[in-house]
Amino acid sequence: MTQILSGITSEGIMVATDSTATEFDSRGEGHRFPVDKLFSVGSHAFIVSGGMGMSVELSLRLKRYAEERELLGIEAMIPVAGAFLSGQFNETLKASGRMQGRRDELERVYFLLGGYSFRSAENPYQLALWGSEAGEIRLKRIQVGTSVAIPRSLSAEVRLNRMGAENRPLGEVLDFAHQFLAKLAASNPDVGPPFRFGVVTPGGFKLVEPSRT
């Protein structure tokens, strides 16, 4: 399953993900291939997804929806994103004939939205997470703080929280994320390069590369 890391510091938001996806043939054999999962939403936000393959297309739909309506700033996106993604997820599940309640790891899906607020000086960087465990029709808002790892990793989240509390530079946070993904990929074939990294600052969202391997 896709590995996602994101953390907030005084400088901005770091987000990182791998690019491995798995497709199953008629015999049930999995075939892995790279796919982009991290996208800008307007100038100052991003969305990244994991889990079911439809999540990438739904992320792109949200991107188009927000940009067509010129939603600017994370505070304008969060109130509409959950309902939009849930509706699109519902329709896609029904169209594909999937049933609710399947207890299958592959039926999980997550969407992480992050961005800059033009209204809140006290809380300029914000994250919002929605997920569905095992193919439930309705996406649920999952409360997160200043850091999140998907699948959840207590050690990664503790480290990201500490780096944020210590006001570490975004470059150091990116380096940690790169090292974490590389170590995970070495032992887990479902996680693999190319790794994708992005940052949100007052200047906007941009894709970046860590300074170290």
Phi, psi and omega in degrees: 000147178310137173255127180235137173230140174208141180212146180257134173234180178293338180274337183157204180245136170254138173225140181215147178205160173271182184233018182272133173233157181235132177240138183253135180272185185295340178267001179084009179274135182274141177234124184265144179206157181277144177209141176289136180235355184245125184224147171288152171232104188067206185268338190232024181212167178217161169225139177223143186228163177209160179103226184306144184301332180296344185298327180295313179297321179293325175299316180294326177296317178296319178304311180296317181300312182293320183286325177295329180265004177054045176287118185246122179094147184295329182292337177276338184271320186303315183297333182259337187295317182299312180295319180295310181297320181296318179295316179294321179296315178302309182297320182291321177298315181295319181295329181273354178078016180287148180256149175290154169083007176291123182271076186228130179306326183286349180271002178278151178210144180220146174228124178247122179248132179219152179179185185261141177259128176272358185249333188248107176288332181280334183224065188287338182242129186223147176237145175220133185235133173237146180207162175225119179270122173060045169073022175297144185293324185261125172291146179243141174286128180250122183290131176227159179260232182268002176208156178204144172233134179230122352304156187298134177226109182300317183296319180293318181292321177298316180296316179295320178298318181295317180296323177293317180295330180271006179055042177293148178298151179302327179301320179292322179294320176298318179298319177298315181298319180297314180298320180297313181295318181296318179295318180294318181296331181292338183242352184230109183293345179279355177239128182198164179287169002286139177277146181241136183228142177216159175225148171245125175228178176303338178279351179123189179262140174209150173280139184222174174236141176297160181278339182233157174268000000 
